[in-house]
């Protein structure tokens, strides 16, 4: 997906792995979640931040990031994996189905 690696479980996207030269501050693990889970997830994974360049003037995006540059990146990643292993409902989203564009004839 857009030069990143997506990890799915059944029909849910769980997270994306990103390492690109553009916007290096956004490199790391992008977690698919919902705004309502941010506070509780940040208690479990304090390194989580909103992805600034996706926010477009918003304070938060639904996607949350474990920054690659964070000092606790490895521990945060282990915690994320433990939550996924427990099938934590806060992790993962079913992507919206994109309909093909109509072609005008």
N, CA, C and O atoms as a GROMACS GRO file, in nm:
protein
  420
    1UNK      N    1   0.085  -0.118   0.000
    1UNK     CA    2   0.000   0.000   0.000
    1UNK      C    3   0.089   0.124   0.000
    1UNK      O    4   0.148   0.156   0.103
    2UNK      N    5   0.100   0.192  -0.111
    2UNK     CA    6   0.172   0.318  -0.123
    2UNK      C    7   0.317   0.307  -0.077
    2UNK      O    8   0.368   0.398  -0.012
    3UNK      N    9   0.384   0.196  -0.110
    3UNK     CA   10   0.524   0.181  -0.072
    3UNK      C   11   0.544   0.139   0.072
    3UNK      O   12   0.654   0.153   0.126
    4UNK      N   13   0.439   0.087   0.136
    4UNK     CA   14   0.449   0.039   0.273
    4UNK      C   15   0.401  -0.106   0.275
    4UNK      O   16   0.338  -0.152   0.180
    5UNK      N   17   0.431  -0.176   0.382
    5UNK     CA   18   0.387  -0.314   0.397
    5UNK      C   19   0.269  -0.318   0.493
    5UNK      O   20   0.279  -0.271   0.606
    6UNK      N   21   0.159  -0.375   0.448
    6UNK     CA   22   0.039  -0.385   0.530
    6UNK      C   23   0.029  -0.525   0.591
    6UNK      O   24   0.062  -0.624   0.525
    7UNK      N   25  -0.015  -0.531   0.715
    7UNK     CA   26  -0.034  -0.658   0.784
    7UNK      C   27  -0.182  -0.671   0.817
    7UNK      O   28  -0.241  -0.585   0.884
    8UNK      N   29  -0.242  -0.780   0.769
    8UNK     CA   30  -0.384  -0.806   0.786
    8UNK      C   31  -0.405  -0.931   0.870
    8UNK      O   32  -0.318  -1.018   0.877
    9UNK      N   33  -0.520  -0.938   0.933
    9UNK     CA   34  -0.571  -1.060   0.994
    9UNK      C   35  -0.714  -1.073   0.946
    9UNK      O   36  -0.800  -0.991   0.979
   10UNK      N   37  -0.738  -1.177   0.869
   10UNK     CA   38  -0.868  -1.196   0.804
   10UNK      C   39  -0.901  -1.071   0.723
   10UNK      O   40  -0.825  -1.036   0.633
   11UNK      N   41  -1.011  -1.004   0.752
   11UNK     CA   42  -1.051  -0.888   0.672
   11UNK      C   43  -1.006  -0.756   0.732
   11UNK      O   44  -1.037  -0.650   0.678
   12UNK      N   45  -0.932  -0.760   0.843
   12UNK     CA   46  -0.888  -0.638   0.912
   12UNK      C   47  -0.745  -0.603   0.878
   12UNK      O   48  -0.657  -0.689   0.876
   13UNK      N   49  -0.722  -0.474   0.851
   13UNK     CA   50  -0.585  -0.426   0.844
   13UNK      C   51  -0.545  -0.392   0.987
   13UNK      O   52  -0.615  -0.317   1.056
   14UNK      N   53  -0.431  -0.446   1.031
   14UNK     CA   54  -0.385  -0.424   1.167
   14UNK      C   55  -0.288  -0.307   1.175
   14UNK      O   56  -0.303  -0.217   1.257
   15UNK      N   57  -0.187  -0.311   1.088
   15UNK     CA   58  -0.088  -0.205   1.088
   15UNK      C   59  -0.012  -0.202   0.957
   15UNK      O   60  -0.019  -0.295   0.876
   16UNK      N   61   0.060  -0.092   0.938
   16UNK     CA   62   0.148  -0.074   0.823
   16UNK      C   63   0.290  -0.054   0.873
   16UNK      O   64   0.312   0.008   0.978
   17UNK      N   65   0.386  -0.106   0.800
   17UNK     CA   66   0.527  -0.081   0.829
   17UNK      C   67   0.576   0.020   0.726
   17UNK      O   68   0.561  -0.002   0.606
   18UNK      N   69   0.635   0.130   0.773
   18UNK     CA   70   0.678   0.237   0.683
   18UNK      C   71   0.823   0.274   0.709
   18UNK      O   72   0.863   0.298   0.822
   19UNK      N   73   0.900   0.277   0.599
   19UNK     CA   74   1.038   0.327   0.603
   19UNK      C   75   1.064   0.388   0.466
   19UNK      O   76   1.098   0.319   0.370
   20UNK      N   77   1.048   0.520   0.459
   20UNK     CA   78   1.066   0.592   0.333
   20UNK      C   79   1.151   0.715   0.359
   20UNK      O   80   1.166   0.759   0.473
   21UNK      N   81   1.206   0.770   0.252
   21UNK     CA   82   1.288   0.890   0.265
   21UNK      C   83   1.203   1.016   0.276
   21UNK      O   84   1.244   1.115   0.337
   22UNK      N   85   1.084   1.014   0.217
   22UNK     CA   86   0.994   1.129   0.230
   22UNK      C   87   0.924   1.122   0.365
   22UNK      O   88   0.882   1.014   0.407
   23UNK      N   89   0.913   1.233   0.432
   23UNK     CA   90   0.852   1.240   0.565
   23UNK      C   91   0.910   1.134   0.659
   23UNK      O   92   0.835   1.050   0.710
   24UNK      N   93   1.041   1.136   0.684
   24UNK     CA   94   1.101   1.033   0.770
   24UNK      C   95   1.044   1.034   0.912
   24UNK      O   96   1.054   0.933   0.983
   25UNK      N   97   0.985   1.145   0.954
   25UNK     CA   98   0.924   1.151   1.087
   25UNK      C   99   0.802   1.059   1.097
   25UNK      O  100   0.754   1.031   1.206
   26UNK      N  101   0.753   1.012   0.982
   26UNK     CA  102   0.637   0.922   0.979
   26UNK      C  103   0.679   0.776   0.964
   26UNK      O  104   0.593   0.689   0.948
   27UNK      N  105   0.809   0.748   0.971
   27UNK     CA  106   0.855   0.609   0.962
   27UNK      C  107   0.828   0.537   1.093
   27UNK      O  108   0.841   0.594   1.201
   28UNK      N  109   0.792   0.412   1.080
   28UNK     CA  110   0.764   0.329   1.197
   28UNK      C  111   0.645   0.240   1.169
   28UNK      O  112   0.626   0.193   1.057
   29UNK      N  113   0.566   0.216   1.272
   29UNK     CA  114   0.450   0.129   1.262
   29UNK      C  115   0.323   0.213   1.273
   29UNK      O  116   0.299   0.278   1.374
   30UNK      N  117   0.244   0.211   1.167
   30UNK     CA  118   0.117   0.282   1.164
   30UNK      C  119   0.010   0.184   1.210
   30UNK      O  120  -0.012   0.081   1.145
   31UNK      N  121  -0.056   0.215   1.319
   31UNK     CA  122  -0.157   0.126   1.376
   31UNK      C  123  -0.296   0.170   1.332
   31UNK      O  124  -0.334   0.286   1.348
   32UNK      N  125  -0.371   0.076   1.276
   32UNK     CA  126  -0.509   0.102   1.237
   32UNK      C  127  -0.596   0.091   1.362
   32UNK      O  128  -0.603  -0.015   1.424
   33UNK      N  129  -0.662   0.200   1.396
   33UNK     CA  130  -0.745   0.202   1.516
   33UNK      C  131  -0.855   0.307   1.497
   33UNK      O  132  -0.873   0.359   1.387
   34UNK      N  133  -0.925   0.336   1.602
   34UNK     CA  134  -1.029   0.439   1.598
   34UNK      C  135  -0.998   0.543   1.705
   34UNK      O  136  -0.935   0.513   1.805
   35UNK      N  137  -1.044   0.666   1.682
   35UNK     CA  138  -1.019   0.775   1.777
   35UNK      C  139  -1.061   0.740   1.919
   35UNK      O  140  -0.994   0.778   2.015
   36UNK      N  141  -1.169   0.668   1.934
   36UNK     CA  142  -1.221   0.635   2.067
   36UNK      C  143  -1.126   0.547   2.148
   36UNK      O  144  -1.140   0.536   2.270
   37UNK      N  145  -1.029   0.483   2.082
   37UNK     CA  146  -0.935   0.395   2.151
   37UNK      C  147  -0.801   0.460   2.180
   37UNK      O  148  -0.717   0.399   2.247
   38UNK      N  149  -0.778   0.581   2.134
   38UNK     CA  150  -0.646   0.644   2.147
   38UNK      C  151  -0.600   0.654   2.292
   38UNK      O  152  -0.487   0.617   2.324
   39UNK      N  153  -0.685   0.704   2.379
   39UNK     CA  154  -0.646   0.726   2.518
   39UNK      C  155  -0.605   0.595   2.585
   39UNK      O  156  -0.501   0.589   2.651
   40UNK      N  157  -0.684   0.492   2.569
   40UNK     CA  158  -0.650   0.365   2.634
   40UNK      C  159  -0.528   0.299   2.569
   40UNK      O  160  -0.447   0.238   2.639
   41UNK      N  161  -0.514   0.311   2.438
   41UNK     CA  162  -0.395   0.255   2.372
   41UNK      C  163  -0.268   0.327   2.416
   41UNK      O  164  -0.163   0.265   2.433
   42UNK      N  165  -0.278   0.459   2.436
   42UNK     CA  166  -0.160   0.535   2.479
   42UNK      C  167  -0.118   0.498   2.621
   42UNK      O  168  -0.003   0.519   2.658
   43UNK      N  169  -0.210   0.445   2.700
   43UNK     CA  170  -0.172   0.395   2.833
   43UNK      C  171  -0.088   0.268   2.818
   43UNK      O  172   0.007   0.247   2.895
   44UNK      N  173  -0.122   0.186   2.720
   44UNK     CA  174  -0.047   0.062   2.696
   44UNK      C  175   0.080   0.085   2.614
   44UNK      O  176   0.181   0.019   2.635
   45UNK      N  177   0.073   0.181   2.521
   45UNK     CA  178   0.187   0.212   2.434
   45UNK      C  179   0.208   0.364   2.438
   45UNK      O  180   0.159   0.436   2.351
   46UNK      N  181   0.280   0.414   2.539
   46UNK     CA  182   0.297   0.558   2.556
   46UNK      C  183   0.364   0.630   2.437
   46UNK      O  184   0.347   0.751   2.422
   47UNK      N  185   0.437   0.558   2.355
   47UNK     CA  186   0.506   0.620   2.241
   47UNK      C  187   0.411   0.662   2.129
   47UNK      O  188   0.453   0.736   2.039
   48UNK      N  189   0.286   0.618   2.131
   48UNK     CA  190   0.193   0.647   2.021
   48UNK      C  191   0.172   0.796   2.000
   48UNK      O  192   0.155   0.873   2.094
   49UNK      N  193   0.175   0.834   1.872
   49UNK     CA  194   0.145   0.972   1.833
   49UNK      C  195   0.058   0.970   1.709
   49UNK      O  196   0.050   0.869   1.638
   50UNK      N  197  -0.007   1.081   1.683
   50UNK     CA  198  -0.082   1.095   1.560
   50UNK      C  199   0.015   1.124   1.446
   50UNK      O  200   0.121   1.182   1.468
   51UNK      N  201  -0.019   1.083   1.327
   51UNK     CA  202   0.068   1.103   1.212
   51UNK      C  203   0.043   1.243   1.158
   51UNK      O  204  -0.058   1.268   1.092
   52UNK      N  205   0.136   1.333   1.187
   52UNK     CA  206   0.117   1.476   1.163
   52UNK      C  207   0.080   1.510   1.019
   52UNK      O  208  -0.014   1.586   0.996
   53UNK      N  209   0.150   1.455   0.922
   53UNK     CA  210   0.124   1.498   0.785
   53UNK      C  211  -0.006   1.442   0.730
   53UNK      O  212  -0.051   1.484   0.624
   54UNK      N  213  -0.068   1.347   0.800
   54UNK     CA  214  -0.201   1.300   0.761
   54UNK      C  215  -0.311   1.384   0.824
   54UNK      O  216  -0.424   1.386   0.774
   55UNK      N  217  -0.279   1.453   0.932
   55UNK     CA  218  -0.381   1.524   1.010
   55UNK      C  219  -0.447   1.638   0.935
   55UNK      O  220  -0.565   1.667   0.957
   56UNK      N  221  -0.375   1.704   0.846
   56UNK     CA  222  -0.430   1.814   0.765
   56UNK      C  223  -0.508   1.912   0.851
   56UNK      O  224  -0.624   1.943   0.821
   57UNK      N  225  -0.447   1.961   0.957
   57UNK     CA  226  -0.511   2.060   1.043
   57UNK      C  227  -0.588   2.001   1.159
   57UNK      O  228  -0.633   2.075   1.247
   58UNK      N  229  -0.606   1.871   1.161
   58UNK     CA  230  -0.674   1.806   1.272
   58UNK      C  231  -0.575   1.780   1.384
   58UNK      O  232  -0.454   1.774   1.360
   59UNK      N  233  -0.624   1.765   1.505
   59UNK     CA  234  -0.536   1.732   1.617
   59UNK      C  235  -0.496   1.585   1.615
   59UNK      O  236  -0.384   1.551   1.653
   60UNK      N  237  -0.586   1.499   1.572
   60UNK     CA  238  -0.562   1.355   1.573
   60UNK      C  239  -0.607   1.294   1.440
   60UNK      O  240  -0.699   1.342   1.375
   61UNK      N  241  -0.539   1.188   1.403
   61UNK     CA  242  -0.585   1.104   1.294
   61UNK      C  243  -0.624   0.971   1.355
   61UNK      O  244  -0.579   0.939   1.465
   62UNK      N  245  -0.705   0.893   1.287
   62UNK     CA  246  -0.737   0.762   1.341
   62UNK      C  247  -0.613   0.673   1.345
   62UNK      O  248  -0.593   0.599   1.441
   63UNK      N  249  -0.531   0.679   1.242
   63UNK     CA  250  -0.406   0.603   1.241
   63UNK      C  251  -0.313   0.661   1.347
   63UNK      O  252  -0.298   0.782   1.359
   64UNK      N  253  -0.251   0.573   1.424
   64UNK     CA  254  -0.154   0.614   1.524
   64UNK      C  255  -0.019   0.552   1.488
   64UNK      O  256  -0.012   0.448   1.423
   65UNK      N  257   0.086   0.618   1.532
   65UNK     CA  258   0.222   0.582   1.492
   65UNK      C  259   0.309   0.549   1.612
   65UNK      O  260   0.310   0.621   1.712
   66UNK      N  261   0.382   0.439   1.601
   66UNK     CA  262   0.496   0.414   1.689
   66UNK      C  263   0.616   0.460   1.607
   66UNK      O  264   0.657   0.391   1.514
   67UNK      N  265   0.674   0.576   1.640
   67UNK     CA  266   0.782   0.630   1.557
   67UNK      C  267   0.907   0.542   1.563
   67UNK      O  268   0.949   0.497   1.670
   68UNK      N  269   0.965   0.519   1.448
   68UNK     CA  270   1.087   0.440   1.438
   68UNK      C  271   1.198   0.499   1.526
   68UNK      O  272   1.279   0.426   1.581
   69UNK      N  273   1.201   0.631   1.538
   69UNK     CA  274   1.307   0.700   1.612
   69UNK      C  275   1.285   0.699   1.764
   69UNK      O  276   1.372   0.744   1.838
   70UNK      N  277   1.170   0.650   1.810
   70UNK     CA  278   1.142   0.651   1.954
   70UNK      C  279   1.237   0.558   2.029
   70UNK      O  280   1.266   0.448   1.982
   71UNK      N  281   1.285   0.602   2.144
   71UNK     CA  282   1.378   0.524   2.225
   71UNK      C  283   1.320   0.389   2.269
   71UNK      O  284   1.395   0.294   2.291
   72UNK      N  285   1.189   0.382   2.281
   72UNK     CA  286   1.124   0.258   2.325
   72UNK      C  287   1.055   0.183   2.210
   72UNK      O  288   0.960   0.109   2.232
   73UNK      N  289   1.105   0.204   2.088
   73UNK     CA  290   1.042   0.145   1.970
   73UNK      C  291   1.026  -0.008   1.984
   73UNK      O  292   0.918  -0.061   1.960
   74UNK      N  293   1.131  -0.075   2.023
   74UNK     CA  294   1.126  -0.221   2.031
   74UNK      C  295   1.025  -0.268   2.136
   74UNK      O  296   0.946  -0.358   2.110
   75UNK      N  297   1.028  -0.207   2.255
   75UNK     CA  298   0.934  -0.245   2.360
   75UNK      C  299   0.790  -0.214   2.319
   75UNK      O  300   0.699  -0.292   2.347
   76UNK      N  301   0.770  -0.101   2.254
   76UNK     CA  302   0.636  -0.065   2.207
   76UNK      C  303   0.587  -0.165   2.104
   76UNK      O  304   0.469  -0.200   2.102
   77UNK      N  305   0.677  -0.210   2.017
   77UNK     CA  306   0.642  -0.308   1.914
   77UNK      C  307   0.604  -0.441   1.977
   77UNK      O  308   0.508  -0.506   1.934
   78UNK      N  309   0.677  -0.482   2.078
   78UNK     CA  310   0.644  -0.606   2.149
   78UNK      C  311   0.506  -0.595   2.214
   78UNK      O  312   0.427  -0.689   2.207
   79UNK      N  313   0.479  -0.481   2.276
   79UNK     CA  314   0.346  -0.459   2.338
   79UNK      C  315   0.237  -0.467   2.232
   79UNK      O  316   0.134  -0.530   2.254
   80UNK      N  317   0.260  -0.402   2.117
   80UNK     CA  318   0.162  -0.408   2.008
   80UNK      C  319   0.137  -0.553   1.967
   80UNK      O  320   0.022  -0.593   1.950
   81UNK      N  321   0.242  -0.631   1.950
   81UNK     CA  322   0.227  -0.772   1.910
   81UNK      C  323   0.151  -0.851   2.015
   81UNK      O  324   0.070  -0.937   1.980
   82UNK      N  325   0.176  -0.823   2.142
   82UNK     CA  326   0.102  -0.891   2.249
   82UNK      C  327  -0.046  -0.857   2.244
   82UNK      O  328  -0.131  -0.944   2.266
   83UNK      N  329  -0.078  -0.731   2.216
   83UNK     CA  330  -0.219  -0.690   2.205
   83UNK      C  331  -0.285  -0.760   2.086
   83UNK      O  332  -0.399  -0.805   2.096
   84UNK      N  333  -0.214  -0.768   1.975
   84UNK     CA  334  -0.269  -0.835   1.856
   84UNK      C  335  -0.290  -0.984   1.885
   84UNK      O  336  -0.392  -1.041   1.847
   85UNK      N  337  -0.194  -1.045   1.952
   85UNK     CA  338  -0.205  -1.187   1.986
   85UNK      C  339  -0.329  -1.213   2.071
   85UNK      O  340  -0.392  -1.318   2.058
   86UNK      N  341  -0.364  -1.118   2.158
   86UNK     CA  342  -0.482  -1.130   2.244
   86UNK      C  343  -0.611  -1.088   2.171
   86UNK      O  344  -0.719  -1.087   2.230
   87UNK      N  345  -0.597  -1.054   2.042
   87UNK     CA  346  -0.710  -1.008   1.961
   87UNK      C  347  -0.778  -0.885   2.020
   87UNK      O  348  -0.901  -0.875   2.023
   88UNK      N  349  -0.698  -0.791   2.067
   88UNK     CA  350  -0.748  -0.666   2.125
   88UNK      C  351  -0.833  -0.593   2.021
   88UNK      O  352  -0.788  -0.567   1.909
   89UNK      N  353  -0.955  -0.560   2.060
   89UNK     CA  354  -1.049  -0.497   1.964
   89UNK      C  355  -1.006  -0.358   1.923
   89UNK      O  356  -1.057  -0.304   1.824
   90UNK      N  357  -0.912  -0.297   1.996
   90UNK     CA  358  -0.868  -0.161   1.962
   90UNK      C  359  -0.775  -0.158   1.842
   90UNK      O  360  -0.752  -0.052   1.784
   91UNK      N  361  -0.722  -0.272   1.805
   91UNK     CA  362  -0.626  -0.280   1.695
   91UNK      C  363  -0.696  -0.339   1.574
   91UNK      O  364  -0.753  -0.448   1.580
   92UNK      N  365  -0.691  -0.265   1.463
   92UNK     CA  366  -0.742  -0.315   1.336
   92UNK      C  367  -0.872  -0.250   1.294
   92UNK      O  368  -0.955  -0.210   1.376
   93UNK      N  369  -0.886  -0.241   1.163
   93UNK     CA  370  -1.006  -0.184   1.101
   93UNK      C  371  -1.032  -0.258   0.972
   93UNK      O  372  -0.940  -0.299   0.901
   94UNK      N  373  -1.159  -0.274   0.942
   94UNK     CA  374  -1.197  -0.331   0.814
   94UNK      C  375  -1.198  -0.216   0.713
   94UNK      O  376  -1.275  -0.122   0.729
   95UNK      N  377  -1.113  -0.224   0.610
   95UNK     CA  378  -1.109  -0.114   0.513
   95UNK      C  379  -1.241  -0.100   0.438
   95UNK      O  380  -1.312  -0.197   0.413
   96UNK      N  381  -1.271   0.024   0.403
   96UNK     CA  382  -1.390   0.050   0.322
   96UNK      C  383  -1.366  -0.007   0.183
   96UNK      O  384  -1.256   0.000   0.129
   97UNK      N  385  -1.471  -0.063   0.126
   97UNK     CA  386  -1.462  -0.116  -0.009
   97UNK      C  387  -1.471   0.000  -0.107
   97UNK      O  388  -1.565   0.079  -0.102
   98UNK      N  389  -1.372   0.008  -0.194
   98UNK     CA  390  -1.372   0.115  -0.294
   98UNK      C  391  -1.444   0.065  -0.418
   98UNK      O  392  -1.413  -0.041  -0.473
   99UNK      N  393  -1.538   0.143  -0.459
   99UNK     CA  394  -1.613   0.109  -0.580
   99UNK      C  395  -1.540   0.164  -0.702
   99UNK      O  396  -1.480   0.272  -0.696
  100UNK      N  397  -1.545   0.091  -0.810
  100UNK     CA  398  -1.478   0.143  -0.932
  100UNK      C  399  -1.544   0.272  -0.978
  100UNK      O  400  -1.665   0.290  -0.967
  101UNK      N  401  -1.463   0.360  -1.029
  101UNK     CA  402  -1.513   0.489  -1.080
  101UNK      C  403  -1.600   0.463  -1.202
  101UNK      O  404  -1.573   0.375  -1.283
  102UNK      N  405  -1.706   0.542  -1.214
  102UNK     CA  406  -1.793   0.532  -1.331
  102UNK      C  407  -1.723   0.597  -1.449
  102UNK      O  408  -1.659   0.701  -1.436
  103UNK      N  409  -1.736   0.533  -1.561
  103UNK     CA  410  -1.675   0.585  -1.683
  103UNK      C  411  -1.786   0.651  -1.766
  103UNK      O  412  -1.885   0.587  -1.801
  104UNK      N  413  -1.767   0.779  -1.797
  104UNK     CA  414  -1.864   0.850  -1.882
  104UNK      C  415  -1.839   0.814  -2.026
  104UNK      O  416  -1.726   0.819  -2.075
  105UNK      N  417  -1.944   0.778  -2.094
  105UNK     CA  418  -1.930   0.743  -2.236
  105UNK      C  419  -1.993   0.847  -2.323
  105UNK      O  420  -1.992   0.834  -2.446
   0.00000   0.00000   0.00000
